Amino acid sequence: MSVRTVAGAARRTAESAAGPGITVIGMDGRRLPAEARRALWTARTVAGAARHLDAVADLVPSGTELVKLGRLDPVLDRIAASSEPAAVLASGDPGFFGIVRALRERGLTPRVHPAVSSVAAAFARAGLPWDDAVVVSAHGRAESGRSAERALAAALAHPKAAVLTAPGGAGPEAFVGPLLRAGRTVYVAQRLETPEESVVEAGADDADRTDWAHPNVVLSVDPARAVAPSMAWMPGHQGAPDGWALPEDAFEHRASMVTKPEVRALALARLAPRPGTVVWDVGACSGSVAVECARFGAHAVAFEQSGEDCARIRANAREHGVHVDVRHGRLPEAFPGAPGDDGVPAPDAVFLGGGDDRVAAEALRRFRPARAVAALASVDRVGTVHALLCDAGYDVGGTQLQASRLAPLPNGSLRLAAANPVTLLWGTAAPDGSAASGP
Ligand SMILES: C[S@@+](CC[C@H](N)C(=O)[O-])C[C@H]1O[C@@H](n2cnc3c(N)ncnc32)[C@H](O)[C@@H]1O
């Protein structure tokens, strides 16, 4: 049959590219396929975590070199330099946030036998589909200190997320509390497919727990959107939303107190909202900027002193199917005490749409976002906010926007209807990071 011929040819091509070389074997507690067992039997070297090496002890002949994977680089470099057959054991699907990447970076084309990914197993335990989930990794360079924050921001911004955690600051203790406080249902799937497997739905008592068993995956589910209304065709965030810089009437607003679309377009460009970033909309009013940032996949926090406006922001977020964390209170007092306090993640970008210079100064000096944008109707404040941005060490730019929109005249021809001019100022952290800690 022609299908078999094509599959066979493709397989031979892959095998010749791999040479005698390296076989990567995914482990999920199930019996290994015959080909993976053969590769283990013929390998000169087998590398893997201690628990994986123990699991294959009966499948390797005596005399095989067994290497415990600690720091990855030296072992992989040695395997890459050797002409002897080797096998590498890894958890789940090694092509998914796994070791296949590191081997490819060394110019190797391994044969891969995937097992069930921990993410698939975790969603299976929760009995949920996951084609509509974003998967985020909290692994990363510890010195950047941003991997957990970035993963949390993306999880908060999406109805369904899986977080691949890491011990040492990026474990469930970094996620469970904030996700519960945002109203998410949270599952922690620990040591899946091992005899110690435990999958728990976290309750209030778990918010401050630190004794989770590794490895584990955290699932975050918005209970109102646990199952997407239609089947996803592409998992994860969809990139730019279908249309942005939405018209005023896409938002409920009070007496036209809404950032105009022409101004919002440039503000969004300068704020650069995207999955993994946190944007604060300061003096949010209708929340149009926060909502648009959330539509781009950012975690949006809206600070607003009017209770009525807070209700409107929530309604606007609901209408657009996004989550905005609305904080009611008078600024600057209502800002969190320090970045990360009160469950408000530190901002990557701040939009200063309301509040006075004292509010702007506090937001910039205390939270040092990598990007700041101010929309000013008052010409008096252009100089003072410009000075604030410069003093905080930003590269500063600005422009006055005066849009004239096409509008119909009674005789059927067109006129230009002028909107009020607004000055937009922006600051971006200098490349040396002297202004702010970037995303
Ligand atoms: C580098 S990623 C590897 C993912 C792997 N390739 C997969 O498909 O499952 C490591 C993360 O996967 C998750 N993980 C791996 N094995 C697991 C297990 N047995 N139980 C729960 N989570 C696991 C943890 O979040 C861990 O920090």
The ligand as a Tripos MOL2 file, in Angstrom:
@<TRIPOS>MOLECULE
LIG
   27    29     1     0     0
SMALL
NO_CHARGES

@<TRIPOS>ATOM
      1 C1         11.9530   20.0560   31.2910 C.3       1 LIG1
      2 S1         10.2570   19.7450   31.4800 S.3       1 LIG1
      3 C2         10.0770   18.2130   30.7090 C.3       1 LIG1
      4 C3          8.7090   17.9440   30.1520 C.3       1 LIG1
      5 C4          8.6320   16.5920   29.5220 C.3       1 LIG1
      6 N1          9.3440   16.5630   28.2840 N.3       1 LIG1
      7 C5          7.1990   16.1290   29.2940 C.2       1 LIG1
      8 O1          6.7720   15.9680   28.1560 O.co2     1 LIG1
      9 O2          6.5310   15.8740   30.3280 O.co2     1 LIG1
     10 C6         10.2780   19.2780   33.1450 C.3       1 LIG1
     11 C7          8.9590   19.5350   33.8180 C.3       1 LIG1
     12 O3          7.9840   18.5700   33.4050 O.3       1 LIG1
     13 C8          7.1350   18.2620   34.4800 C.3       1 LIG1
     14 N2          7.2260   16.8100   34.7850 N.ar      1 LIG1
     15 C9          8.1010   15.9460   34.2410 C.ar      1 LIG1
     16 N3          7.8770   14.7030   34.7280 N.ar      1 LIG1
     17 C10         6.8230   14.7910   35.5720 C.ar      1 LIG1
     18 C11         6.1060   13.8650   36.3920 C.ar      1 LIG1
     19 N4          6.4190   12.5740   36.4190 N.pl3     1 LIG1
     20 N5          5.0770   14.3060   37.1470 N.ar      1 LIG1
     21 C12         4.7350   15.6200   37.1220 C.ar      1 LIG1
     22 N6          5.3830   16.5150   36.3730 N.ar      1 LIG1
     23 C13         6.4050   16.1280   35.6170 C.ar      1 LIG1
     24 C14         7.5720   19.1290   35.6190 C.3       1 LIG1
     25 O4          6.8600   20.3370   35.5580 O.3       1 LIG1
     26 C15         9.0110   19.3570   35.3080 C.3       1 LIG1
     27 O5          9.5300   20.4580   35.9560 O.3       1 LIG1
@<TRIPOS>BOND
     1     1     2 1
     2     2     3 1
     3     2    10 1
     4     3     4 1
     5     4     5 1
     6     5     6 1
     7     5     7 1
     8     7     8 2
     9     7     9 1
    10    10    11 1
    11    11    12 1
    12    11    26 1
    13    12    13 1
    14    13    14 1
    15    13    24 1
    16    14    15 ar
    17    14    23 ar
    18    15    16 ar
    19    16    17 ar
    20    17    18 ar
    21    17    23 ar
    22    18    19 1
    23    18    20 ar
    24    20    21 ar
    25    21    22 ar
    26    22    23 ar
    27    24    25 1
    28    24    26 1
    29    26    27 1
@<TRIPOS>SUBSTRUCTURE
     1 LIG1         1 GROUP 0 **** ****
